Each structure stands twice: as structure tokens, then as C-alpha cells.
Amino acid sequence: MTDPAPGPPSRAAAVSATPAFAELVRSRNRFAVPATILGFGAYLVVIVLSGFTTLLNGKAIGQLSWTFVLTVLIFPLVWLLCGLYIRRATRWDELAEQAVEQAGVSR
């Protein structure tokens, strides 16, 4: 039994073989991995410190505990990460367009 003759590469294979696509993946991963670690890390630190220690039980501002203060600070962190993502995504869209152009496939 013989394998059928290979046909032209698929559109996805052609696009993923371009230098622009490789740069897109590298750039996206350089952002996504640290942002994910920072975001989940912040959540986990607050959960672990407030749930399993008494470190954050003290009063920070008036009647507010340190747990409340740190939890509230997570919101600006998420907004910052979202803003950075939006700024980077514009460049990623350009790289995706370049990859399609370099592959010579139709949109």
C-alpha cells in the first residue's frame, strides 16, 4: 500500500511556516506567560495569605483589613494587564496579516 501523493500545503500550514507567524507566536508567548503568572500569582497570594495565615488579619485603613486592601488592588492589576494586552494585540494583528501575505494565501 502506498501513500497518496502529497498535495499542496493547507492554508494553515502555509501561514504557520512564515517568519511573521513565528514572530507572532514568540511575541504573544513573551507577553502571555508572564502576564498569566502575575495575574494568577496575585490571586493565589491573597487567597493563601488570607485563608491559611493570620498575616493579613490586621487593620490597614480604619476598619479595613489588609486582605480587603490587597483584594481591591487586584482590580487595577487586571485593568493594567487588559490595557497592555490591547496595545500588544494591535501589533499581533499586523503580524497575522503579514503572515497571511507572506504565505500567499487568500483571506
Phi and psi in radians as a Rosetta constraint file:
Dihedral C 1 N 2 CA 2 C 2 CIRCULARHARMONIC -1.916 0.35
Dihedral N 2 CA 2 C 2 N 3 CIRCULARHARMONIC 2.649 0.35
Dihedral C 2 N 3 CA 3 C 3 CIRCULARHARMONIC -1.315 0.35
Dihedral N 3 CA 3 C 3 N 4 CIRCULARHARMONIC 2.542 0.35
Dihedral C 3 N 4 CA 4 C 4 CIRCULARHARMONIC -1.151 0.35
Dihedral N 4 CA 4 C 4 N 5 CIRCULARHARMONIC 2.708 0.35
Dihedral C 4 N 5 CA 5 C 5 CIRCULARHARMONIC -1.104 0.35
Dihedral N 5 CA 5 C 5 N 6 CIRCULARHARMONIC 2.377 0.35
Dihedral C 5 N 6 CA 6 C 6 CIRCULARHARMONIC -1.177 0.35
Dihedral N 6 CA 6 C 6 N 7 CIRCULARHARMONIC 2.379 0.35
Dihedral C 6 N 7 CA 7 C 7 CIRCULARHARMONIC -1.602 0.35
Dihedral N 7 CA 7 C 7 N 8 CIRCULARHARMONIC -2.956 0.35
Dihedral C 7 N 8 CA 8 C 8 CIRCULARHARMONIC -1.148 0.35
Dihedral N 8 CA 8 C 8 N 9 CIRCULARHARMONIC 2.647 0.35
Dihedral C 8 N 9 CA 9 C 9 CIRCULARHARMONIC -1.120 0.35
Dihedral N 9 CA 9 C 9 N 10 CIRCULARHARMONIC 2.622 0.35
Dihedral C 9 N 10 CA 10 C 10 CIRCULARHARMONIC -1.178 0.35
Dihedral N 10 CA 10 C 10 N 11 CIRCULARHARMONIC 2.856 0.35
Dihedral C 10 N 11 CA 11 C 11 CIRCULARHARMONIC -1.038 0.35
Dihedral N 11 CA 11 C 11 N 12 CIRCULARHARMONIC -0.754 0.35
Dihedral C 11 N 12 CA 12 C 12 CIRCULARHARMONIC -1.115 0.35
Dihedral N 12 CA 12 C 12 N 13 CIRCULARHARMONIC -0.730 0.35
Dihedral C 12 N 13 CA 13 C 13 CIRCULARHARMONIC -1.138 0.35
Dihedral N 13 CA 13 C 13 N 14 CIRCULARHARMONIC -0.683 0.35
Dihedral C 13 N 14 CA 14 C 14 CIRCULARHARMONIC -1.149 0.35
Dihedral N 14 CA 14 C 14 N 15 CIRCULARHARMONIC -0.773 0.35
Dihedral C 14 N 15 CA 15 C 15 CIRCULARHARMONIC -1.184 0.35
Dihedral N 15 CA 15 C 15 N 16 CIRCULARHARMONIC -0.736 0.35
Dihedral C 15 N 16 CA 16 C 16 CIRCULARHARMONIC -1.234 0.35
Dihedral N 16 CA 16 C 16 N 17 CIRCULARHARMONIC -0.215 0.35
Dihedral C 16 N 17 CA 17 C 17 CIRCULARHARMONIC -1.571 0.35
Dihedral N 17 CA 17 C 17 N 18 CIRCULARHARMONIC -0.013 0.35
Dihedral C 17 N 18 CA 18 C 18 CIRCULARHARMONIC -1.490 0.35
Dihedral N 18 CA 18 C 18 N 19 CIRCULARHARMONIC 2.684 0.35
Dihedral C 18 N 19 CA 19 C 19 CIRCULARHARMONIC -1.102 0.35
Dihedral N 19 CA 19 C 19 N 20 CIRCULARHARMONIC -0.602 0.35
Dihedral C 19 N 20 CA 20 C 20 CIRCULARHARMONIC -1.128 0.35
Dihedral N 20 CA 20 C 20 N 21 CIRCULARHARMONIC -0.659 0.35
Dihedral C 20 N 21 CA 21 C 21 CIRCULARHARMONIC -1.169 0.35
Dihedral N 21 CA 21 C 21 N 22 CIRCULARHARMONIC -0.715 0.35
Dihedral C 21 N 22 CA 22 C 22 CIRCULARHARMONIC -1.064 0.35
Dihedral N 22 CA 22 C 22 N 23 CIRCULARHARMONIC -0.724 0.35
Dihedral C 22 N 23 CA 23 C 23 CIRCULARHARMONIC -1.163 0.35
Dihedral N 23 CA 23 C 23 N 24 CIRCULARHARMONIC -0.666 0.35
Dihedral C 23 N 24 CA 24 C 24 CIRCULARHARMONIC -1.044 0.35
Dihedral N 24 CA 24 C 24 N 25 CIRCULARHARMONIC -0.826 0.35
Dihedral C 24 N 25 CA 25 C 25 CIRCULARHARMONIC -1.132 0.35
Dihedral N 25 CA 25 C 25 N 26 CIRCULARHARMONIC -0.780 0.35
Dihedral C 25 N 26 CA 26 C 26 CIRCULARHARMONIC -1.057 0.35
Dihedral N 26 CA 26 C 26 N 27 CIRCULARHARMONIC -0.825 0.35
Dihedral C 26 N 27 CA 27 C 27 CIRCULARHARMONIC -1.123 0.35
Dihedral N 27 CA 27 C 27 N 28 CIRCULARHARMONIC -0.769 0.35
Dihedral C 27 N 28 CA 28 C 28 CIRCULARHARMONIC -1.092 0.35
Dihedral N 28 CA 28 C 28 N 29 CIRCULARHARMONIC -0.741 0.35
Dihedral C 28 N 29 CA 29 C 29 CIRCULARHARMONIC -1.206 0.35
Dihedral N 29 CA 29 C 29 N 30 CIRCULARHARMONIC -0.614 0.35
Dihedral C 29 N 30 CA 30 C 30 CIRCULARHARMONIC -1.095 0.35
Dihedral N 30 CA 30 C 30 N 31 CIRCULARHARMONIC -0.497 0.35
Dihedral C 30 N 31 CA 31 C 31 CIRCULARHARMONIC -1.534 0.35
Dihedral N 31 CA 31 C 31 N 32 CIRCULARHARMONIC -0.843 0.35
Dihedral C 31 N 32 CA 32 C 32 CIRCULARHARMONIC -1.136 0.35
Dihedral N 32 CA 32 C 32 N 33 CIRCULARHARMONIC -0.721 0.35
Dihedral C 32 N 33 CA 33 C 33 CIRCULARHARMONIC -1.150 0.35
Dihedral N 33 CA 33 C 33 N 34 CIRCULARHARMONIC -0.927 0.35
Dihedral C 33 N 34 CA 34 C 34 CIRCULARHARMONIC -1.120 0.35
Dihedral N 34 CA 34 C 34 N 35 CIRCULARHARMONIC -0.654 0.35
Dihedral C 34 N 35 CA 35 C 35 CIRCULARHARMONIC -1.120 0.35
Dihedral N 35 CA 35 C 35 N 36 CIRCULARHARMONIC -0.696 0.35
Dihedral C 35 N 36 CA 36 C 36 CIRCULARHARMONIC -1.147 0.35
Dihedral N 36 CA 36 C 36 N 37 CIRCULARHARMONIC -0.786 0.35
Dihedral C 36 N 37 CA 37 C 37 CIRCULARHARMONIC -1.084 0.35
Dihedral N 37 CA 37 C 37 N 38 CIRCULARHARMONIC -0.758 0.35
Dihedral C 37 N 38 CA 38 C 38 CIRCULARHARMONIC -1.133 0.35
Dihedral N 38 CA 38 C 38 N 39 CIRCULARHARMONIC -0.815 0.35
Dihedral C 38 N 39 CA 39 C 39 CIRCULARHARMONIC -1.117 0.35
Dihedral N 39 CA 39 C 39 N 40 CIRCULARHARMONIC -0.934 0.35
Dihedral C 39 N 40 CA 40 C 40 CIRCULARHARMONIC -1.145 0.35
Dihedral N 40 CA 40 C 40 N 41 CIRCULARHARMONIC -0.626 0.35
Dihedral C 40 N 41 CA 41 C 41 CIRCULARHARMONIC -1.062 0.35
Dihedral N 41 CA 41 C 41 N 42 CIRCULARHARMONIC -0.749 0.35
Dihedral C 41 N 42 CA 42 C 42 CIRCULARHARMONIC -1.086 0.35
Dihedral N 42 CA 42 C 42 N 43 CIRCULARHARMONIC -0.792 0.35
Dihedral C 42 N 43 CA 43 C 43 CIRCULARHARMONIC -1.070 0.35
Dihedral N 43 CA 43 C 43 N 44 CIRCULARHARMONIC -0.812 0.35
Dihedral C 43 N 44 CA 44 C 44 CIRCULARHARMONIC -1.142 0.35
Dihedral N 44 CA 44 C 44 N 45 CIRCULARHARMONIC -0.667 0.35
Dihedral C 44 N 45 CA 45 C 45 CIRCULARHARMONIC -1.063 0.35
Dihedral N 45 CA 45 C 45 N 46 CIRCULARHARMONIC -0.820 0.35
Dihedral C 45 N 46 CA 46 C 46 CIRCULARHARMONIC -1.111 0.35
Dihedral N 46 CA 46 C 46 N 47 CIRCULARHARMONIC -0.779 0.35
Dihedral C 46 N 47 CA 47 C 47 CIRCULARHARMONIC -1.101 0.35
Dihedral N 47 CA 47 C 47 N 48 CIRCULARHARMONIC -0.833 0.35
Dihedral C 47 N 48 CA 48 C 48 CIRCULARHARMONIC -1.164 0.35
Dihedral N 48 CA 48 C 48 N 49 CIRCULARHARMONIC -0.814 0.35
Dihedral C 48 N 49 CA 49 C 49 CIRCULARHARMONIC -1.162 0.35
Dihedral N 49 CA 49 C 49 N 50 CIRCULARHARMONIC -0.648 0.35
Dihedral C 49 N 50 CA 50 C 50 CIRCULARHARMONIC -1.454 0.35
Dihedral N 50 CA 50 C 50 N 51 CIRCULARHARMONIC -0.505 0.35
Dihedral C 50 N 51 CA 51 C 51 CIRCULARHARMONIC -1.550 0.35
Dihedral N 51 CA 51 C 51 N 52 CIRCULARHARMONIC -0.499 0.35
Dihedral C 51 N 52 CA 52 C 52 CIRCULARHARMONIC -2.104 0.35
Dihedral N 52 CA 52 C 52 N 53 CIRCULARHARMONIC 0.010 0.35
Dihedral C 52 N 53 CA 53 C 53 CIRCULARHARMONIC -2.367 0.35
Dihedral N 53 CA 53 C 53 N 54 CIRCULARHARMONIC 2.995 0.35
Dihedral C 53 N 54 CA 54 C 54 CIRCULARHARMONIC -1.849 0.35
Dihedral N 54 CA 54 C 54 N 55 CIRCULARHARMONIC 0.183 0.35
Dihedral C 54 N 55 CA 55 C 55 CIRCULARHARMONIC -1.036 0.35
Dihedral N 55 CA 55 C 55 N 56 CIRCULARHARMONIC -0.657 0.35
Dihedral C 55 N 56 CA 56 C 56 CIRCULARHARMONIC -1.733 0.35
Dihedral N 56 CA 56 C 56 N 57 CIRCULARHARMONIC 0.202 0.35
Dihedral C 56 N 57 CA 57 C 57 CIRCULARHARMONIC -1.339 0.35
Dihedral N 57 CA 57 C 57 N 58 CIRCULARHARMONIC -0.336 0.35
Dihedral C 57 N 58 CA 58 C 58 CIRCULARHARMONIC -1.210 0.35
Dihedral N 58 CA 58 C 58 N 59 CIRCULARHARMONIC 2.846 0.35
Dihedral C 58 N 59 CA 59 C 59 CIRCULARHARMONIC -1.376 0.35
Dihedral N 59 CA 59 C 59 N 60 CIRCULARHARMONIC 2.330 0.35
Dihedral C 59 N 60 CA 60 C 60 CIRCULARHARMONIC -1.759 0.35
Dihedral N 60 CA 60 C 60 N 61 CIRCULARHARMONIC -0.953 0.35
Dihedral C 60 N 61 CA 61 C 61 CIRCULARHARMONIC -2.370 0.35
Dihedral N 61 CA 61 C 61 N 62 CIRCULARHARMONIC 1.949 0.35
Dihedral C 61 N 62 CA 62 C 62 CIRCULARHARMONIC 1.026 0.35
Dihedral N 62 CA 62 C 62 N 63 CIRCULARHARMONIC -2.126 0.35
Dihedral C 62 N 63 CA 63 C 63 CIRCULARHARMONIC -1.599 0.35
Dihedral N 63 CA 63 C 63 N 64 CIRCULARHARMONIC 0.025 0.35
Dihedral C 63 N 64 CA 64 C 64 CIRCULARHARMONIC -1.470 0.35
Dihedral N 64 CA 64 C 64 N 65 CIRCULARHARMONIC 2.317 0.35
Dihedral C 64 N 65 CA 65 C 65 CIRCULARHARMONIC -1.471 0.35
Dihedral N 65 CA 65 C 65 N 66 CIRCULARHARMONIC 2.909 0.35
Dihedral C 65 N 66 CA 66 C 66 CIRCULARHARMONIC -1.118 0.35
Dihedral N 66 CA 66 C 66 N 67 CIRCULARHARMONIC -0.547 0.35
Dihedral C 66 N 67 CA 67 C 67 CIRCULARHARMONIC -1.063 0.35
Dihedral N 67 CA 67 C 67 N 68 CIRCULARHARMONIC -0.795 0.35
Dihedral C 67 N 68 CA 68 C 68 CIRCULARHARMONIC -1.100 0.35
Dihedral N 68 CA 68 C 68 N 69 CIRCULARHARMONIC -0.774 0.35
Dihedral C 68 N 69 CA 69 C 69 CIRCULARHARMONIC -1.071 0.35
Dihedral N 69 CA 69 C 69 N 70 CIRCULARHARMONIC -0.832 0.35
Dihedral C 69 N 70 CA 70 C 70 CIRCULARHARMONIC -1.153 0.35
Dihedral N 70 CA 70 C 70 N 71 CIRCULARHARMONIC -0.637 0.35
Dihedral C 70 N 71 CA 71 C 71 CIRCULARHARMONIC -1.134 0.35
Dihedral N 71 CA 71 C 71 N 72 CIRCULARHARMONIC -0.732 0.35
Dihedral C 71 N 72 CA 72 C 72 CIRCULARHARMONIC -1.134 0.35
Dihedral N 72 CA 72 C 72 N 73 CIRCULARHARMONIC -0.593 0.35
Dihedral C 72 N 73 CA 73 C 73 CIRCULARHARMONIC -1.221 0.35
Dihedral N 73 CA 73 C 73 N 74 CIRCULARHARMONIC -0.289 0.35
Dihedral C 73 N 74 CA 74 C 74 CIRCULARHARMONIC -1.188 0.35
Dihedral N 74 CA 74 C 74 N 75 CIRCULARHARMONIC -0.563 0.35
Dihedral C 74 N 75 CA 75 C 75 CIRCULARHARMONIC -1.057 0.35
Dihedral N 75 CA 75 C 75 N 76 CIRCULARHARMONIC -0.875 0.35
Dihedral C 75 N 76 CA 76 C 76 CIRCULARHARMONIC -1.089 0.35
Dihedral N 76 CA 76 C 76 N 77 CIRCULARHARMONIC -0.559 0.35
Dihedral C 76 N 77 CA 77 C 77 CIRCULARHARMONIC -1.089 0.35
Dihedral N 77 CA 77 C 77 N 78 CIRCULARHARMONIC -0.784 0.35
Dihedral C 77 N 78 CA 78 C 78 CIRCULARHARMONIC -1.116 0.35
Dihedral N 78 CA 78 C 78 N 79 CIRCULARHARMONIC -0.751 0.35
Dihedral C 78 N 79 CA 79 C 79 CIRCULARHARMONIC -1.094 0.35
Dihedral N 79 CA 79 C 79 N 80 CIRCULARHARMONIC -0.699 0.35
Dihedral C 79 N 80 CA 80 C 80 CIRCULARHARMONIC -1.096 0.35
Dihedral N 80 CA 80 C 80 N 81 CIRCULARHARMONIC -0.813 0.35
Dihedral C 80 N 81 CA 81 C 81 CIRCULARHARMONIC -1.096 0.35
Dihedral N 81 CA 81 C 81 N 82 CIRCULARHARMONIC -0.682 0.35
Dihedral C 81 N 82 CA 82 C 82 CIRCULARHARMONIC -1.136 0.35
Dihedral N 82 CA 82 C 82 N 83 CIRCULARHARMONIC -0.746 0.35
Dihedral C 82 N 83 CA 83 C 83 CIRCULARHARMONIC -1.086 0.35
Dihedral N 83 CA 83 C 83 N 84 CIRCULARHARMONIC -0.754 0.35
Dihedral C 83 N 84 CA 84 C 84 CIRCULARHARMONIC -1.120 0.35
Dihedral N 84 CA 84 C 84 N 85 CIRCULARHARMONIC -0.679 0.35
Dihedral C 84 N 85 CA 85 C 85 CIRCULARHARMONIC -1.084 0.35
Dihedral N 85 CA 85 C 85 N 86 CIRCULARHARMONIC -0.779 0.35
Dihedral C 85 N 86 CA 86 C 86 CIRCULARHARMONIC -1.080 0.35
Dihedral N 86 CA 86 C 86 N 87 CIRCULARHARMONIC -0.738 0.35
Dihedral C 86 N 87 CA 87 C 87 CIRCULARHARMONIC -1.107 0.35
Dihedral N 87 CA 87 C 87 N 88 CIRCULARHARMONIC -0.745 0.35
Dihedral C 87 N 88 CA 88 C 88 CIRCULARHARMONIC -1.224 0.35
Dihedral N 88 CA 88 C 88 N 89 CIRCULARHARMONIC -0.609 0.35
Dihedral C 88 N 89 CA 89 C 89 CIRCULARHARMONIC -1.086 0.35
Dihedral N 89 CA 89 C 89 N 90 CIRCULARHARMONIC -0.510 0.35
Dihedral C 89 N 90 CA 90 C 90 CIRCULARHARMONIC -1.069 0.35
Dihedral N 90 CA 90 C 90 N 91 CIRCULARHARMONIC -0.763 0.35
Dihedral C 90 N 91 CA 91 C 91 CIRCULARHARMONIC -1.179 0.35
Dihedral N 91 CA 91 C 91 N 92 CIRCULARHARMONIC -0.656 0.35
Dihedral C 91 N 92 CA 92 C 92 CIRCULARHARMONIC -1.149 0.35
Dihedral N 92 CA 92 C 92 N 93 CIRCULARHARMONIC -0.622 0.35
Dihedral C 92 N 93 CA 93 C 93 CIRCULARHARMONIC -1.105 0.35
Dihedral N 93 CA 93 C 93 N 94 CIRCULARHARMONIC -0.708 0.35
Dihedral C 93 N 94 CA 94 C 94 CIRCULARHARMONIC -1.107 0.35
Dihedral N 94 CA 94 C 94 N 95 CIRCULARHARMONIC -0.749 0.35
Dihedral C 94 N 95 CA 95 C 95 CIRCULARHARMONIC -1.131 0.35
Dihedral N 95 CA 95 C 95 N 96 CIRCULARHARMONIC -0.637 0.35
Dihedral C 95 N 96 CA 96 C 96 CIRCULARHARMONIC -1.130 0.35
Dihedral N 96 CA 96 C 96 N 97 CIRCULARHARMONIC -0.733 0.35
Dihedral C 96 N 97 CA 97 C 97 CIRCULARHARMONIC -1.095 0.35
Dihedral N 97 CA 97 C 97 N 98 CIRCULARHARMONIC -0.743 0.35
Dihedral C 97 N 98 CA 98 C 98 CIRCULARHARMONIC -1.075 0.35
Dihedral N 98 CA 98 C 98 N 99 CIRCULARHARMONIC -0.700 0.35
Dihedral C 98 N 99 CA 99 C 99 CIRCULARHARMONIC -1.102 0.35
Dihedral N 99 CA 99 C 99 N 100 CIRCULARHARMONIC -0.716 0.35
Dihedral C 99 N 100 CA 100 C 100 CIRCULARHARMONIC -1.142 0.35
Dihedral N 100 CA 100 C 100 N 101 CIRCULARHARMONIC -0.733 0.35
Dihedral C 100 N 101 CA 101 C 101 CIRCULARHARMONIC -1.125 0.35
Dihedral N 101 CA 101 C 101 N 102 CIRCULARHARMONIC -0.783 0.35
Dihedral C 101 N 102 CA 102 C 102 CIRCULARHARMONIC -1.124 0.35
Dihedral N 102 CA 102 C 102 N 103 CIRCULARHARMONIC -0.545 0.35
Dihedral C 102 N 103 CA 103 C 103 CIRCULARHARMONIC -1.333 0.35
Dihedral N 103 CA 103 C 103 N 104 CIRCULARHARMONIC -0.373 0.35
Dihedral C 103 N 104 CA 104 C 104 CIRCULARHARMONIC 1.228 0.35
Dihedral N 104 CA 104 C 104 N 105 CIRCULARHARMONIC 0.545 0.35
Dihedral C 104 N 105 CA 105 C 105 CIRCULARHARMONIC -1.861 0.35
Dihedral N 105 CA 105 C 105 N 106 CIRCULARHARMONIC 2.786 0.35
Dihedral C 105 N 106 CA 106 C 106 CIRCULARHARMONIC -1.397 0.35
Dihedral N 106 CA 106 C 106 N 107 CIRCULARHARMONIC 2.696 0.35
